[in-house]
Amino acid sequence: MTFNEIKKEIKLEIKTDKKVKAIWYWGLFSMIGVFILKWIRAKHMHLSEAQDFLQGTLPNFFAATGICVSIFVFYKLLFRTDASSSKKLIFSILFTFFGLILWEVIQFFMGSPMDIYDVLMTALGCILTAGFIKFLYSEKTSQKI
């Protein structure tokens, strides 16, 4: 299949398959969350200590969920072959987790402190996304959808 054929197939799948549509919206919400939090951070709004903490760590959570979903949904486009949902999920989670950890390490060498809470939020985002996708593709849920 050509790139354009795969792209059309994925678009159709997002429109017609309720599971893929739910995953797609989860990822879209996550990426919007990243941009909103980055915008709030740029405004230097210091509301409370807890909110400052969340402004610093939630972008990692939402980036992890958004990237993981993007790789899961567009797996076929990236590799020109389809795979089982389990294989796509494992690859998506590992790629996202290690990629964002690598980004933390790169930032460390650029002079920023490495924050363990960013790593934890990345892990939490990957775990919750995996749970959500596993739930949607479980046998009990598949029969209901």
N, C-alpha and C positions, 0 to 999 in steps of 0.2 A: 504494500500500500504506500501511496505517496504521502508526504507531509500534509498536504491539503485534505486528502481523503480522511486521514486519521483525525485531523482537526475538526472536520465536519461531523465525523462519527462521535467524537467527544462532546461537541456542542449538542448533538441530538440526544446523547445519553444524559447530559445534564438536564435537558428539558423534559425527558420522558421517564427516566428512572428515579423514583422517589428517594431511594437511598443515596444515590449520587447527588441529587438535588439538595438533600439535607446536608450532606458533607460539604458541598460547594458553598452553601449559605453559611455554614460554620466557619469555613475558611475566609469568606468575604467579610463576615462580621469581625473576624480576628484581625485581618489586615486593616480594616477601617479603625479598629481599636488601636493599632500601632500608631497610625497617623494622628488620631485624636490625642493620644497620650504624648506623642512627640510635640504636637502643637501646644498643649498645655505646659509641657516642660519648657518650651522656648519662651513662653510668656512669664516664666519665673514666678508662678503662683505658689506661694508657700502658705498652704492652708493649715495643715497640722503635721505633726511628725509622722503619723501613720499614713497620711495622704502623700507626703513627700516620699516615704518609703515605697508606696505603691506606684507613684509616678516613675520611680527609678527601676522597679523590677517588673511591672506589668508589661512593658514593651517586649521583654524577653519571653514572657508567657504567650502573648498574642503572636509574636513572630514565630515561636515554635509551633503553635497550632496552625497558623496560616501557611507556613512553609511545608509542614507535614501534609496538610490537606492538598496543597498544590501539587506536590510530588505524587501523592496517591492518585489524584484525579488525572493528572497528565503523564502518568507513568508510560503509557503506550506511546505517547508523542515523543517522549524522551528516548526510549529504547527501541522504538519501531516494532515492538512485540508486546503482546498482552501477557499477563501473568495472573495467578490466583490472587484473590483479595488478601490472603495471608502474606504472600510473598511481597506484594506491593506495600502492605502495611509495615512489615519488618524493614524493608529497604527505606521507606519514607521516614520512619522513626529514627533509625540509625543514622541516616544521612543528615537529618535535621539536627539531632542531638549533637553529633560530633562536629558538624559544620558550625553550629552556634558556639560550641565550646572552643573550637579553633578561633572563632572571631573574638572571644573573650581573651584568649592567649595573645592574639595579634594586638588587641587594644592594650594589653599589659605591656608589651614590648614597645608600644608607641607612647607610653608614659601614663596611661590611665591605670588606676588600681583595679585589680581583678576582684570582682565581687562574688562571693559564694552564693549570695541570694539570687543573683542573676542566673547562675548555674542551676540552682534549685528550681527557679521558676521555669527555666527551659525544660528541665526534667518533668516538672508538673504538667506543663503544656503538652509535652509529648505523650505522657501517660494518659492524660484525660482525652486527648485526641484518639489515641489507640483504643481506649475503652469505648468511646463513642462509636468509632468505626466498627469495632468488634461487636458491639451491641446491635448495630444496624444489620450486620451480616450474620448474626447468630440465627440458628435454625428457627427458633421460636418467633423472632421478630420478622424474619423473612416470610413466614407464612401469613403474618398479619398485614404486611405491606403489599 
